Amino acid sequence: MMNCKKATQLLSEAQDRELSLTDRAALKIHLMMCSGCTNFSQHLNLLRRFTQSYAHGDDTSHSPEKSKNDPE
């Protein structure tokens, strides 16, 4: 049985390389049972999308962090 430490390690590695079939299957089973690692996976994917958008120069002026009270 995979533990959370191994699951988060594999989730991070999956950002840079393709995991083996065995690792993907074990990770999928772990994620079905572990809400903490599922949450980590979602945040990791969100961070990756944000950094890719930033690297490509996408307009971030419409981001949710920008307050209506911020000066333009």
Protein Blocks (a to p, Z undefined) as FASTA:
>chain_A
ZZfklmmmmmmmmmmmccdfklmmmmmmmmmmmmklmmmmmmmmmmmmmmmmmmnopafk
lgfklcfkbcZZ
